Amino acid sequence: MDEKDWIDNHPTLQDGVRLQALEIKQIYNMLIGWYTKKNNPMKHQETLNDAKDRVEENTGLRPTNEKLLKNFKTMKIPPRIKDLMRYMIISKMKCGAYWINIPGYSERAHCSFCKRRNDEETIESEQHMWLDCKNNGQTQAWETARKIWQKCTPRPWPLLSIGLIRGAPAVAYENDFNKDAERLRTLISMTICWV
């Protein structure tokens, strides 16, 4: 085999890389990158799985992690609501137990609406804020969203859960000619913003 055939058939040189063109710095950086490459596990995978399960329950289609984490960009909602929903899906919401161990801020761990109206010290959580609290007006907000939904489409209003709220950016329906999925994503995101 002559030298040209050897170069053309060598497995490490098949991608068009010629050793003569590489500098030592480039080789060193590639080797360091190759040896230190790690596959970090997806953080908060249980939150993502819950969101995917609830979306699949309500729509029949199971979204991917990428769709859950990247669909915020395509939603037609204000940026601060996109940030709020992104924080929800990656479990970065600063509520409830987050504040308990911070000196001077432990009162923020409790729901201010329940404290003001019923003098109860209920630990605030995403579930409590958007679905369970009787004092913050969320019941009326969700009822209004449901009525809007029923006027726009014959599809049934989905069973609300914190997983569906987290997975709202990835909601999709088969044969969605009326853009019901986009409408539902917008309704859910705007409702959690104003609750």
Secondary structure by P-SEA (a helix, b strand, c coil): ccaaaaaaaccccccccccccccaaaaaaaaaaaaacccccccaaaaaaaaaaaaaacccccccaaaaacccccccccaaaaaaaaaaaacccccccccccccccccccccaaaaaacccccccccccccccccccaaaaaaaaaaaaaaaccccccccccaaaaaacccccccccccaaaaaaaaaaaaaaaac
